Amino acid sequence: LRDFLLVYNRMTELCFRHCVCNLNYRLLTGREESCLDSCAARLVRANHRLMGAYVGLVPAMLQRRAAEYGAPAGPSGLPASSEPAPGPAQP
């Protein structure tokens, strides 16, 4: 959630600085509004492409990391552990 909010705040600040040039009026002009719409759409599309690439690369990175440590990968892609998971003991 924190990362999402940081990206959202950066996007908002970047588009605002790029598009809004006159702070003397309460409402946006049509030009400012269309600029903000296209700026936000451009950044959202770029973010989606980056996340798609990241999701595609993560499994390979986890497998490579598991191979480097010499441990077989567990179901989550992380190295399997011989220790039981923390939590209440099973009867």
PDB file of N, CA, C and O in Angstrom:
ATOM      1  N   LEU A   1       0.842  -1.195   0.000  1.00  0.00           N
ATOM      2  CA  LEU A   1       0.000   0.000   0.000  1.00  0.00           C
ATOM      3  C   LEU A   1       0.878   1.246   0.000  1.00  0.00           C
ATOM      4  O   LEU A   1       0.591   2.225  -0.689  1.00  0.00           O
ATOM      5  N   ARG A   2       1.955   1.192   0.787  1.00  0.00           N
ATOM      6  CA  ARG A   2       2.856   2.347   0.860  1.00  0.00           C
ATOM      7  C   ARG A   2       3.471   2.639  -0.511  1.00  0.00           C
ATOM      8  O   ARG A   2       3.531   3.793  -0.934  1.00  0.00           O
ATOM      9  N   ASP A   3       3.931   1.583  -1.206  1.00  0.00           N
ATOM     10  CA  ASP A   3       4.529   1.774  -2.523  1.00  0.00           C
ATOM     11  C   ASP A   3       3.521   2.335  -3.514  1.00  0.00           C
ATOM     12  O   ASP A   3       3.853   3.200  -4.324  1.00  0.00           O
ATOM     13  N   PHE A   4       2.289   1.840  -3.447  1.00  0.00           N
ATOM     14  CA  PHE A   4       1.245   2.359  -4.324  1.00  0.00           C
ATOM     15  C   PHE A   4       1.031   3.847  -4.073  1.00  0.00           C
ATOM     16  O   PHE A   4       0.936   4.630  -5.018  1.00  0.00           O
ATOM     17  N   LEU A   5       0.954   4.239  -2.806  1.00  0.00           N
ATOM     18  CA  LEU A   5       0.729   5.649  -2.479  1.00  0.00           C
ATOM     19  C   LEU A   5       1.904   6.520  -2.905  1.00  0.00           C
ATOM     20  O   LEU A   5       1.705   7.655  -3.341  1.00  0.00           O
ATOM     21  N   LEU A   6       3.120   6.006  -2.785  1.00  0.00           N
ATOM     22  CA  LEU A   6       4.286   6.771  -3.232  1.00  0.00           C
ATOM     23  C   LEU A   6       4.242   6.991  -4.746  1.00  0.00           C
ATOM     24  O   LEU A   6       4.503   8.095  -5.225  1.00  0.00           O
ATOM     25  N   VAL A   7       3.912   5.941  -5.492  1.00  0.00           N
ATOM     26  CA  VAL A   7       3.818   6.074  -6.949  1.00  0.00           C
ATOM     27  C   VAL A   7       2.706   7.047  -7.313  1.00  0.00           C
ATOM     28  O   VAL A   7       2.885   7.896  -8.187  1.00  0.00           O
ATOM     29  N   TYR A   8       1.561   6.931  -6.652  1.00  0.00           N
ATOM     30  CA  TYR A   8       0.432   7.821  -6.924  1.00  0.00           C
ATOM     31  C   TYR A   8       0.809   9.278  -6.634  1.00  0.00           C
ATOM     32  O   TYR A   8       0.491  10.167  -7.423  1.00  0.00           O
ATOM     33  N   ASN A   9       1.475   9.521  -5.518  1.00  0.00           N
ATOM     34  CA  ASN A   9       1.862  10.888  -5.166  1.00  0.00           C
ATOM     35  C   ASN A   9       2.885  11.447  -6.144  1.00  0.00           C
ATOM     36  O   ASN A   9       2.804  12.618  -6.515  1.00  0.00           O
ATOM     37  N   ARG A  10       3.838  10.638  -6.566  1.00  0.00           N
ATOM     38  CA  ARG A  10       4.829  11.100  -7.551  1.00  0.00           C
ATOM     39  C   ARG A  10       4.163  11.426  -8.878  1.00  0.00           C
ATOM     40  O   ARG A  10       4.467  12.438  -9.510  1.00  0.00           O
ATOM     41  N   MET A  11       3.238  10.543  -9.294  1.00  0.00           N
ATOM     42  CA  MET A  11       2.534  10.766 -10.551  1.00  0.00           C
ATOM     43  C   MET A  11       1.728  12.061 -10.478  1.00  0.00           C
ATOM     44  O   MET A  11       1.741  12.857 -11.417  1.00  0.00           O
ATOM     45  N   THR A  12       1.037  12.270  -9.378  1.00  0.00           N
ATOM     46  CA  THR A  12       0.227  13.471  -9.207  1.00  0.00           C
ATOM     47  C   THR A  12       1.093  14.720  -9.266  1.00  0.00           C
ATOM     48  O   THR A  12       0.754  15.690  -9.943  1.00  0.00           O
ATOM     49  N   GLU A  13       2.201  14.692  -8.560  1.00  0.00           N
ATOM     50  CA  GLU A  13       3.088  15.860  -8.530  1.00  0.00           C
ATOM     51  C   GLU A  13       3.695  16.130  -9.904  1.00  0.00           C
ATOM     52  O   GLU A  13       3.758  17.280 -10.340  1.00  0.00           O
ATOM     53  N   LEU A  14       4.137  15.083 -10.584  1.00  0.00           N
ATOM     54  CA  LEU A  14       4.744  15.249 -11.903  1.00  0.00           C
ATOM     55  C   LEU A  14       3.753  15.842 -12.896  1.00  0.00           C
ATOM     56  O   LEU A  14       4.078  16.792 -13.609  1.00  0.00           O
ATOM     57  N   CYS A  15       2.549  15.288 -12.945  1.00  0.00           N
ATOM     58  CA  CYS A  15       1.544  15.788 -13.889  1.00  0.00           C
ATOM     59  C   CYS A  15       1.093  17.201 -13.521  1.00  0.00           C
ATOM     60  O   CYS A  15       0.875  18.032 -14.402  1.00  0.00           O
ATOM     61  N   PHE A  16       0.954  17.473 -12.232  1.00  0.00           N
ATOM     62  CA  PHE A  16       0.540  18.818 -11.813  1.00  0.00           C
ATOM     63  C   PHE A  16       1.582  19.850 -12.238  1.00  0.00           C
ATOM     64  O   PHE A  16       1.239  20.892 -12.796  1.00  0.00           O
ATOM     65  N   ARG A  17       2.851  19.557 -11.974  1.00  0.00           N
ATOM     66  CA  ARG A  17       3.909  20.517 -12.348  1.00  0.00           C
ATOM     67  C   ARG A  17       4.003  20.698 -13.855  1.00  0.00           C
ATOM     68  O   ARG A  17       4.301  21.788 -14.343  1.00  0.00           O
ATOM     69  N   HIS A  18       3.744  19.619 -14.589  1.00  0.00           N
ATOM     70  CA  HIS A  18       3.845  19.691 -16.041  1.00  0.00           C
ATOM     71  C   HIS A  18       2.664  20.440 -16.660  1.00  0.00           C
ATOM     72  O   HIS A  18       2.840  21.162 -17.642  1.00  0.00           O
ATOM     73  N   CYS A  19       1.481  20.278 -16.106  1.00  0.00           N
ATOM     74  CA  CYS A  19       0.263  20.756 -16.777  1.00  0.00           C
ATOM     75  C   CYS A  19      -0.339  22.036 -16.210  1.00  0.00           C
ATOM     76  O   CYS A  19      -0.905  22.827 -16.964  1.00  0.00           O
ATOM     77  N   VAL A  20      -0.235  22.258 -14.924  1.00  0.00           N
ATOM     78  CA  VAL A  20      -0.897  23.419 -14.320  1.00  0.00           C
ATOM     79  C   VAL A  20       0.102  24.567 -14.236  1.00  0.00           C
ATOM     80  O   VAL A  20       1.113  24.493 -13.538  1.00  0.00           O
ATOM     81  N   CYS A  21      -0.216  25.632 -14.974  1.00  0.00           N
ATOM     82  CA  CYS A  21       0.722  26.747 -15.024  1.00  0.00           C
ATOM     83  C   CYS A  21       0.165  28.022 -14.387  1.00  0.00           C
ATOM     84  O   CYS A  21       0.910  28.981 -14.186  1.00  0.00           O
ATOM     85  N   ASN A  22      -1.124  28.050 -14.069  1.00  0.00           N
ATOM     86  CA  ASN A  22      -1.726  29.249 -13.516  1.00  0.00           C
ATOM     87  C   ASN A  22      -2.548  28.867 -12.285  1.00  0.00           C
ATOM     88  O   ASN A  22      -3.544  28.151 -12.390  1.00  0.00           O
ATOM     89  N   LEU A  23      -2.122  29.350 -11.127  1.00  0.00           N
ATOM     90  CA  LEU A  23      -2.816  29.030  -9.879  1.00  0.00           C
ATOM     91  C   LEU A  23      -3.756  30.150  -9.431  1.00  0.00           C
ATOM     92  O   LEU A  23      -4.198  30.162  -8.282  1.00  0.00           O
ATOM     93  N   ASN A  24      -4.061  31.082 -10.319  1.00  0.00           N
ATOM     94  CA  ASN A  24      -4.925  32.203  -9.962  1.00  0.00           C
ATOM     95  C   ASN A  24      -6.410  31.864 -10.011  1.00  0.00           C
ATOM     96  O   ASN A  24      -7.237  32.653  -9.556  1.00  0.00           O
ATOM     97  N   TYR A  25      -6.754  30.714 -10.552  1.00  0.00           N
ATOM     98  CA  TYR A  25      -8.152  30.336 -10.684  1.00  0.00           C
ATOM     99  C   TYR A  25      -8.427  29.059  -9.909  1.00  0.00           C
ATOM    100  O   TYR A  25      -7.558  28.197  -9.776  1.00  0.00           O
ATOM    101  N   ARG A  26      -9.642  28.950  -9.402  1.00  0.00           N
ATOM    102  CA  ARG A  26     -10.011  27.791  -8.605  1.00  0.00           C
ATOM    103  C   ARG A  26     -10.165  26.532  -9.465  1.00  0.00           C
ATOM    104  O   ARG A  26      -9.786  25.441  -9.040  1.00  0.00           O
ATOM    105  N   LEU A  27     -10.715  26.679 -10.664  1.00  0.00           N
ATOM    106  CA  LEU A  27     -10.968  25.547 -11.550  1.00  0.00           C
ATOM    107  C   LEU A  27      -9.872  25.432 -12.601  1.00  0.00           C
ATOM    108  O   LEU A  27      -9.211  26.413 -12.942  1.00  0.00           O
ATOM    109  N   LEU A  28      -9.693  24.223 -13.105  1.00  0.00           N
ATOM    110  CA  LEU A  28      -8.734  23.995 -14.176  1.00  0.00           C
ATOM    111  C   LEU A  28      -9.292  24.504 -15.492  1.00  0.00           C
ATOM    112  O   LEU A  28     -10.504  24.504 -15.707  1.00  0.00           O
ATOM    113  N   THR A  29      -8.408  24.932 -16.360  1.00  0.00           N
ATOM    114  CA  THR A  29      -8.843  25.284 -17.710  1.00  0.00           C
ATOM    115  C   THR A  29      -9.003  23.984 -18.498  1.00  0.00           C
ATOM    116  O   THR A  29      -8.525  22.933 -18.072  1.00  0.00           O
ATOM    117  N   GLY A  30      -9.658  24.056 -19.617  1.00  0.00           N
ATOM    118  CA  GLY A  30      -9.831  22.877 -20.463  1.00  0.00           C
ATOM    119  C   GLY A  30      -8.497  22.312 -20.918  1.00  0.00           C
ATOM    120  O   GLY A  30      -8.321  21.096 -20.988  1.00  0.00           O
ATOM    121  N   ARG A  31      -7.575  23.184 -21.222  1.00  0.00           N
ATOM    122  CA  ARG A  31      -6.244  22.758 -21.668  1.00  0.00           C
ATOM    123  C   ARG A  31      -5.503  22.023 -20.543  1.00  0.00           C
ATOM    124  O   ARG A  31      -4.890  20.982 -20.773  1.00  0.00           O
ATOM    125  N   GLU A  32      -5.567  22.577 -19.321  1.00  0.00           N
ATOM    126  CA  GLU A  32      -4.922  21.933 -18.178  1.00  0.00           C
ATOM    127  C   GLU A  32      -5.548  20.570 -17.887  1.00  0.00           C
ATOM    128  O   GLU A  32      -4.847  19.603 -17.589  1.00  0.00           O
ATOM    129  N   GLU A  33      -6.859  20.508 -17.977  1.00  0.00           N
ATOM    130  CA  GLU A  33      -7.560  19.262 -17.692  1.00  0.00           C
ATOM    131  C   GLU A  33      -7.197  18.171 -18.701  1.00  0.00           C
ATOM    132  O   GLU A  33      -6.945  17.030 -18.313  1.00  0.00           O
ATOM    133  N   SER A  34      -7.170  18.509 -19.976  1.00  0.00           N
ATOM    134  CA  SER A  34      -6.810  17.508 -20.986  1.00  0.00           C
ATOM    135  C   SER A  34      -5.349  17.102 -20.851  1.00  0.00           C
ATOM    136  O   SER A  34      -5.011  15.939 -21.074  1.00  0.00           O
ATOM    137  N   CYS A  35      -4.482  18.036 -20.490  1.00  0.00           N
ATOM    138  CA  CYS A  35      -3.071  17.724 -20.256  1.00  0.00           C
ATOM    139  C   CYS A  35      -2.926  16.752 -19.090  1.00  0.00           C
ATOM    140  O   CYS A  35      -2.171  15.783 -19.176  1.00  0.00           O
ATOM    141  N   LEU A  36      -3.650  17.011 -17.998  1.00  0.00           N
ATOM    142  CA  LEU A  36      -3.592  16.123 -16.832  1.00  0.00           C
ATOM    143  C   LEU A  36      -4.121  14.738 -17.170  1.00  0.00           C
ATOM    144  O   LEU A  36      -3.553  13.736 -16.736  1.00  0.00           O
ATOM    145  N   ASP A  37      -5.200  14.670 -17.937  1.00  0.00           N
ATOM    146  CA  ASP A  37      -5.758  13.371 -18.334  1.00  0.00           C
ATOM    147  C   ASP A  37      -4.750  12.565 -19.143  1.00  0.00           C
ATOM    148  O   ASP A  37      -4.539  11.382 -18.878  1.00  0.00           O
ATOM    149  N   SER A  38      -4.128  13.206 -20.128  1.00  0.00           N
ATOM    150  CA  SER A  38      -3.181  12.467 -20.970  1.00  0.00           C
ATOM    151  C   SER A  38      -1.910  12.119 -20.198  1.00  0.00           C
ATOM    152  O   SER A  38      -1.343  11.047 -20.408  1.00  0.00           O
ATOM    153  N   CYS A  39      -1.458  12.992 -19.321  1.00  0.00           N
ATOM    154  CA  CYS A  39      -0.267  12.728 -18.509  1.00  0.00           C
ATOM    155  C   CYS A  39      -0.504  11.531 -17.587  1.00  0.00           C
ATOM    156  O   CYS A  39       0.329  10.627 -17.513  1.00  0.00           O
ATOM    157  N   ALA A  40      -1.626  11.527 -16.893  1.00  0.00           N
ATOM    158  CA  ALA A  40      -1.937  10.425 -15.981  1.00  0.00           C
ATOM    159  C   ALA A  40      -2.115   9.122 -16.755  1.00  0.00           C
ATOM    160  O   ALA A  40      -1.639   8.077 -16.310  1.00  0.00           O
ATOM    161  N   ALA A  41      -2.785   9.159 -17.895  1.00  0.00           N
ATOM    162  CA  ALA A  41      -2.981   7.950 -18.697  1.00  0.00           C
ATOM    163  C   ALA A  41      -1.648   7.396 -19.178  1.00  0.00           C
ATOM    164  O   ALA A  41      -1.435   6.183 -19.172  1.00  0.00           O
ATOM    165  N   ARG A  42      -0.764   8.275 -19.588  1.00  0.00           N
ATOM    166  CA  ARG A  42       0.567   7.854 -20.056  1.00  0.00           C
ATOM    167  C   ARG A  42       1.343   7.167 -18.932  1.00  0.00           C
ATOM    168  O   ARG A  42       1.944   6.114 -19.143  1.00  0.00           O
ATOM    169  N   LEU A  43       1.329   7.760 -17.749  1.00  0.00           N
ATOM    170  CA  LEU A  43       2.060   7.186 -16.620  1.00  0.00           C
ATOM    171  C   LEU A  43       1.435   5.878 -16.140  1.00  0.00           C
ATOM    172  O   LEU A  43       2.159   4.967 -15.739  1.00  0.00           O
ATOM    173  N   VAL A  44       0.116   5.768 -16.171  1.00  0.00           N
ATOM    174  CA  VAL A  44      -0.554   4.525 -15.776  1.00  0.00           C
ATOM    175  C   VAL A  44      -0.198   3.407 -16.759  1.00  0.00           C
ATOM    176  O   VAL A  44       0.088   2.284 -16.343  1.00  0.00           O
ATOM    177  N   ARG A  45      -0.213   3.709 -18.054  1.00  0.00           N
ATOM    178  CA  ARG A  45       0.164   2.696 -19.053  1.00  0.00           C
ATOM    179  C   ARG A  45       1.605   2.255 -18.862  1.00  0.00           C
ATOM    180  O   ARG A  45       1.899   1.062 -18.940  1.00  0.00           O
ATOM    181  N   ALA A  46       2.497   3.184 -18.615  1.00  0.00           N
ATOM    182  CA  ALA A  46       3.906   2.844 -18.386  1.00  0.00           C
ATOM    183  C   ALA A  46       4.048   1.985 -17.137  1.00  0.00           C
ATOM    184  O   ALA A  46       4.813   1.021 -17.132  1.00  0.00           O
ATOM    185  N   ASN A  47       3.322   2.324 -16.083  1.00  0.00           N
ATOM    186  CA  ASN A  47       3.379   1.543 -14.851  1.00  0.00           C
ATOM    187  C   ASN A  47       2.862   0.121 -15.085  1.00  0.00           C
ATOM    188  O   ASN A  47       3.438  -0.835 -14.565  1.00  0.00           O
ATOM    189  N   HIS A  48       1.795  -0.029 -15.851  1.00  0.00           N
ATOM    190  CA  HIS A  48       1.252  -1.361 -16.156  1.00  0.00           C
ATOM    191  C   HIS A  48       2.268  -2.184 -16.939  1.00  0.00           C
ATOM    192  O   HIS A  48       2.437  -3.373 -16.669  1.00  0.00           O
ATOM    193  N   ARG A  49       2.949  -1.565 -17.909  1.00  0.00           N
ATOM    194  CA  ARG A  49       3.967  -2.289 -18.682  1.00  0.00           C
ATOM    195  C   ARG A  49       5.116  -2.717 -17.786  1.00  0.00           C
ATOM    196  O   ARG A  49       5.607  -3.840 -17.902  1.00  0.00           O
ATOM    197  N   LEU A  50       5.553  -1.832 -16.887  1.00  0.00           N
ATOM    198  CA  LEU A  50       6.637  -2.175 -15.971  1.00  0.00           C
ATOM    199  C   LEU A  50       6.238  -3.306 -15.031  1.00  0.00           C
ATOM    200  O   LEU A  50       7.026  -4.220 -14.791  1.00  0.00           O
ATOM    201  N   MET A  51       5.025  -3.250 -14.501  1.00  0.00           N
ATOM    202  CA  MET A  51       4.573  -4.310 -13.598  1.00  0.00           C
ATOM    203  C   MET A  51       4.432  -5.637 -14.338  1.00  0.00           C
ATOM    204  O   MET A  51       4.733  -6.690 -13.775  1.00  0.00           O
ATOM    205  N   GLY A  52       3.981  -5.603 -15.585  1.00  0.00           N
ATOM    206  CA  GLY A  52       3.888  -6.825 -16.380  1.00  0.00           C
ATOM    207  C   GLY A  52       5.254  -7.449 -16.603  1.00  0.00           C
ATOM    208  O   GLY A  52       5.410  -8.666 -16.499  1.00  0.00           O
ATOM    209  N   ALA A  53       6.244  -6.623 -16.909  1.00  0.00           N
ATOM    210  CA  ALA A  53       7.603  -7.136 -17.087  1.00  0.00           C
ATOM    211  C   ALA A  53       8.147  -7.677 -15.779  1.00  0.00           C
ATOM    212  O   ALA A  53       8.807  -8.716 -15.764  1.00  0.00           O
ATOM    213  N   TYR A  54       7.882  -6.992 -14.693  1.00  0.00           N
ATOM    214  CA  TYR A  54       8.356  -7.425 -13.375  1.00  0.00           C
ATOM    215  C   TYR A  54       7.748  -8.771 -12.997  1.00  0.00           C
ATOM    216  O   TYR A  54       8.455  -9.660 -12.523  1.00  0.00           O
ATOM    217  N   VAL A  55       6.455  -8.923 -13.201  1.00  0.00           N
ATOM    218  CA  VAL A  55       5.776 -10.180 -12.877  1.00  0.00           C
ATOM    219  C   VAL A  55       6.340 -11.314 -13.733  1.00  0.00           C
ATOM    220  O   VAL A  55       6.439 -12.448 -13.264  1.00  0.00           O
ATOM    221  N   GLY A  56       6.708 -11.026 -14.968  1.00  0.00           N
ATOM    222  CA  GLY A  56       7.284 -12.042 -15.832  1.00  0.00           C
ATOM    223  C   GLY A  56       8.688 -12.440 -15.416  1.00  0.00           C
ATOM    224  O   GLY A  56       9.090 -13.580 -15.648  1.00  0.00           O
ATOM    225  N   LEU A  57       9.445 -11.536 -14.808  1.00  0.00           N
ATOM    226  CA  LEU A  57      10.830 -11.812 -14.437  1.00  0.00           C
ATOM    227  C   LEU A  57      10.989 -12.408 -13.051  1.00  0.00           C
ATOM    228  O   LEU A  57      11.990 -13.076 -12.794  1.00  0.00           O
ATOM    229  N   VAL A  58      10.049 -12.195 -12.157  1.00  0.00           N
ATOM    230  CA  VAL A  58      10.194 -12.630 -10.764  1.00  0.00           C
ATOM    231  C   VAL A  58      10.397 -14.136 -10.632  1.00  0.00           C
ATOM    232  O   VAL A  58      11.305 -14.541  -9.905  1.00  0.00           O
ATOM    233  N   PRO A  59       9.607 -14.999 -11.291  1.00  0.00           N
ATOM    234  CA  PRO A  59       9.833 -16.441 -11.121  1.00  0.00           C
ATOM    235  C   PRO A  59      11.252 -16.863 -11.518  1.00  0.00           C
ATOM    236  O   PRO A  59      11.877 -17.661 -10.819  1.00  0.00           O
ATOM    237  N   ALA A  60      11.758 -16.338 -12.622  1.00  0.00           N
ATOM    238  CA  ALA A  60      13.115 -16.681 -13.052  1.00  0.00           C
ATOM    239  C   ALA A  60      14.153 -16.191 -12.044  1.00  0.00           C
ATOM    240  O   ALA A  60      15.128 -16.891 -11.768  1.00  0.00           O
ATOM    241  N   MET A  61      13.949 -14.996 -11.494  1.00  0.00           N
ATOM    242  CA  MET A  61      14.884 -14.470 -10.496  1.00  0.00           C
ATOM    243  C   MET A  61      14.875 -15.333  -9.246  1.00  0.00           C
ATOM    244  O   MET A  61      15.934 -15.612  -8.684  1.00  0.00           O
ATOM    245  N   LEU A  62      13.705 -15.758  -8.801  1.00  0.00           N
ATOM    246  CA  LEU A  62      13.607 -16.590  -7.610  1.00  0.00           C
ATOM    247  C   LEU A  62      14.249 -17.955  -7.833  1.00  0.00           C
ATOM    248  O   LEU A  62      14.918 -18.478  -6.941  1.00  0.00           O
ATOM    249  N   GLN A  63      14.052 -18.532  -9.009  1.00  0.00           N
ATOM    250  CA  GLN A  63      14.685 -19.816  -9.305  1.00  0.00           C
ATOM    251  C   GLN A  63      16.202 -19.683  -9.353  1.00  0.00           C
ATOM    252  O   GLN A  63      16.917 -20.545  -8.844  1.00  0.00           O
ATOM    253  N   ARG A  64      16.691 -18.620  -9.954  1.00  0.00           N
ATOM    254  CA  ARG A  64      18.134 -18.388 -10.018  1.00  0.00           C
ATOM    255  C   ARG A  64      18.709 -18.205  -8.618  1.00  0.00           C
ATOM    256  O   ARG A  64      19.774 -18.735  -8.303  1.00  0.00           O
ATOM    257  N   ARG A  65      18.002 -17.457  -7.787  1.00  0.00           N
ATOM    258  CA  ARG A  65      18.461 -17.232  -6.417  1.00  0.00           C
ATOM    259  C   ARG A  65      18.471 -18.540  -5.629  1.00  0.00           C
ATOM    260  O   ARG A  65      19.392 -18.794  -4.853  1.00  0.00           O
ATOM    261  N   ALA A  66      17.438 -19.376  -5.830  1.00  0.00           N
ATOM    262  CA  ALA A  66      17.390 -20.666  -5.146  1.00  0.00           C
ATOM    263  C   ALA A  66      18.533 -21.554  -5.613  1.00  0.00           C
ATOM    264  O   ALA A  66      19.128 -22.271  -4.808  1.00  0.00           O
ATOM    265  N   ALA A  67      18.851 -21.513  -6.916  1.00  0.00           N
ATOM    266  CA  ALA A  67      19.954 -22.320  -7.437  1.00  0.00           C
ATOM    267  C   ALA A  67      21.288 -21.835  -6.878  1.00  0.00           C
ATOM    268  O   ALA A  67      22.173 -22.648  -6.611  1.00  0.00           O
ATOM    269  N   GLU A  68      21.446 -20.527  -6.697  1.00  0.00           N
ATOM    270  CA  GLU A  68      22.684 -19.985  -6.134  1.00  0.00           C
ATOM    271  C   GLU A  68      22.899 -20.454  -4.710  1.00  0.00           C
ATOM    272  O   GLU A  68      24.030 -20.709  -4.297  1.00  0.00           O
ATOM    273  N   TYR A  69      21.822 -20.569  -3.964  1.00  0.00           N
ATOM    274  CA  TYR A  69      21.927 -21.015  -2.581  1.00  0.00           C
ATOM    275  C   TYR A  69      21.971 -22.528  -2.470  1.00  0.00           C
ATOM    276  O   TYR A  69      22.200 -23.062  -1.385  1.00  0.00           O
ATOM    277  N   GLY A  70      21.755 -23.225  -3.578  1.00  0.00           N
ATOM    278  CA  GLY A  70      21.832 -24.671  -3.586  1.00  0.00           C
ATOM    279  C   GLY A  70      20.669 -25.370  -2.922  1.00  0.00           C
ATOM    280  O   GLY A  70      20.769 -26.552  -2.593  1.00  0.00           O
ATOM    281  N   ALA A  71      19.581 -24.677  -2.719  1.00  0.00           N
ATOM    282  CA  ALA A  71      18.408 -25.276  -2.078  1.00  0.00           C
ATOM    283  C   ALA A  71      17.307 -25.406  -3.118  1.00  0.00           C
ATOM    284  O   ALA A  71      17.159 -24.530  -3.970  1.00  0.00           O
ATOM    285  N   PRO A  72      16.529 -26.489  -3.065  1.00  0.00           N
ATOM    286  CA  PRO A  72      15.403 -26.605  -3.995  1.00  0.00           C
ATOM    287  C   PRO A  72      14.357 -25.542  -3.689  1.00  0.00           C
ATOM    288  O   PRO A  72      14.137 -25.181  -2.533  1.00  0.00           O
ATOM    289  N   ALA A  73      13.734 -25.060  -4.714  1.00  0.00           N
ATOM    290  CA  ALA A  73      12.711 -24.026  -4.540  1.00  0.00           C
ATOM    291  C   ALA A  73      11.435 -24.645  -4.020  1.00  0.00           C
ATOM    292  O   ALA A  73      11.025 -25.715  -4.470  1.00  0.00           O
ATOM    293  N   GLY A  74      10.799 -23.965  -3.063  1.00  0.00           N
ATOM    294  CA  GLY A  74       9.515 -24.398  -2.521  1.00  0.00           C
ATOM    295  C   GLY A  74       8.395 -23.978  -3.440  1.00  0.00           C
ATOM    296  O   GLY A  74       8.656 -23.436  -4.513  1.00  0.00           O
ATOM    297  N   PRO A  75       7.140 -24.215  -3.050  1.00  0.00           N
ATOM    298  CA  PRO A  75       6.005 -23.880  -3.920  1.00  0.00           C
ATOM    299  C   PRO A  75       5.878 -22.392  -4.191  1.00  0.00           C
ATOM    300  O   PRO A  75       5.336 -22.006  -5.227  1.00  0.00           O
ATOM    301  N   SER A  76       6.356 -21.551  -3.299  1.00  0.00           N
ATOM    302  CA  SER A  76       6.247 -20.107  -3.506  1.00  0.00           C
ATOM    303  C   SER A  76       7.393 -19.565  -4.334  1.00  0.00           C
ATOM    304  O   SER A  76       7.425 -18.374  -4.644  1.00  0.00           O
ATOM    305  N   GLY A  77       8.352 -20.442  -4.702  1.00  0.00           N
ATOM    306  CA  GLY A  77       9.504 -19.972  -5.459  1.00  0.00           C
ATOM    307  C   GLY A  77      10.660 -19.630  -4.563  1.00  0.00           C
ATOM    308  O   GLY A  77      11.761 -19.372  -5.050  1.00  0.00           O
ATOM    309  N   LEU A  78      10.442 -19.619  -3.252  1.00  0.00           N
ATOM    310  CA  LEU A  78      11.502 -19.337  -2.307  1.00  0.00           C
ATOM    311  C   LEU A  78      12.196 -20.639  -1.935  1.00  0.00           C
ATOM    312  O   LEU A  78      11.586 -21.703  -2.044  1.00  0.00           O
ATOM    313  N   PRO A  79      13.445 -20.591  -1.499  1.00  0.00           N
ATOM    314  CA  PRO A  79      14.122 -21.817  -1.105  1.00  0.00           C
ATOM    315  C   PRO A  79      13.340 -22.533  -0.016  1.00  0.00           C
ATOM    316  O   PRO A  79      12.834 -21.909   0.917  1.00  0.00           O
ATOM    317  N   ALA A  80      13.246 -23.858  -0.149  1.00  0.00           N
ATOM    318  CA  ALA A  80      12.519 -24.655   0.827  1.00  0.00           C
ATOM    319  C   ALA A  80      13.301 -24.692   2.125  1.00  0.00           C
ATOM    320  O   ALA A  80      14.532 -24.697   2.105  1.00  0.00           O
ATOM    321  N   SER A  81      12.616 -24.718   3.240  1.00  0.00           N
ATOM    322  CA  SER A  81      13.231 -24.721   4.558  1.00  0.00           C
ATOM    323  C   SER A  81      12.925 -26.033   5.239  1.00  0.00           C
ATOM    324  O   SER A  81      11.826 -26.574   5.110  1.00  0.00           O
ATOM    325  N   SER A  82      13.924 -26.553   5.981  1.00  0.00           N
ATOM    326  CA  SER A  82      13.704 -27.797   6.701  1.00  0.00           C
ATOM    327  C   SER A  82      13.051 -27.542   8.051  1.00  0.00           C
ATOM    328  O   SER A  82      12.612 -28.481   8.714  1.00  0.00           O
ATOM    329  N   GLU A  83      12.984 -26.278   8.464  1.00  0.00           N
ATOM    330  CA  GLU A  83      12.367 -25.932   9.741  1.00  0.00           C
ATOM    331  C   GLU A  83      10.867 -25.787   9.564  1.00  0.00           C
ATOM    332  O   GLU A  83      10.410 -25.332   8.515  1.00  0.00           O
ATOM    333  N   PRO A  84      10.075 -26.175  10.598  1.00  0.00           N
ATOM    334  CA  PRO A  84       8.622 -25.990  10.478  1.00  0.00           C
ATOM    335  C   PRO A  84       8.265 -24.511  10.474  1.00  0.00           C
ATOM    336  O   PRO A  84       8.985 -23.674  11.019  1.00  0.00           O
ATOM    337  N   ALA A  85       7.166 -24.221   9.860  1.00  0.00           N
ATOM    338  CA  ALA A  85       6.702 -22.826   9.795  1.00  0.00           C
ATOM    339  C   ALA A  85       6.306 -22.358  11.189  1.00  0.00           C
ATOM    340  O   ALA A  85       5.773 -23.144  11.973  1.00  0.00           O
ATOM    341  N   PRO A  86       6.559 -21.077  11.515  1.00  0.00           N
ATOM    342  CA  PRO A  86       6.158 -20.573  12.821  1.00  0.00           C
ATOM    343  C   PRO A  86       4.649 -20.542  12.945  1.00  0.00           C
ATOM    344  O   PRO A  86       3.933 -20.347  11.963  1.00  0.00           O
ATOM    345  N   GLY A  87       4.182 -20.735  14.144  1.00  0.00           N
ATOM    346  CA  GLY A  87       2.746 -20.713  14.362  1.00  0.00           C
ATOM    347  C   GLY A  87       2.389 -21.764  15.406  1.00  0.00           C
ATOM    348  O   GLY A  87       3.277 -22.378  15.996  1.00  0.00           O
ATOM    349  N   PRO A  88       1.103 -21.974  15.637  1.00  0.00           N
ATOM    350  CA  PRO A  88       0.687 -22.952  16.631  1.00  0.00           C
ATOM    351  C   PRO A  88       1.088 -24.361  16.184  1.00  0.00           C
ATOM    352  O   PRO A  88       1.062 -24.688  14.998  1.00  0.00           O
ATOM    353  N   ALA A  89       1.455 -25.170  17.157  1.00  0.00           N
ATOM    354  CA  ALA A  89       1.857 -26.552  16.879  1.00  0.00           C
ATOM    355  C   ALA A  89       0.671 -27.365  16.417  1.00  0.00           C
ATOM    356  O   ALA A  89      -0.441 -27.212  16.923  1.00  0.00           O
ATOM    357  N   GLN A  90       0.919 -28.244  15.439  1.00  0.00           N
ATOM    358  CA  GLN A  90      -0.133 -29.117  14.923  1.00  0.00           C
ATOM    359  C   GLN A  90      -0.291 -30.322  15.850  1.00  0.00           C
ATOM    360  O   GLN A  90       0.725 -30.856  16.295  1.00  0.00           O
ATOM    361  N   PRO A  91      -1.499 -30.779  16.165  1.00  0.00           N
ATOM    362  CA  PRO A  91      -1.680 -31.937  17.043  1.00  0.00           C
ATOM    363  C   PRO A  91      -1.277 -33.229  16.368  1.00  0.00           C
ATOM    364  O   PRO A  91      -1.370 -34.297  16.974  1.00  0.00           O
TER     365      PRO A  91
END
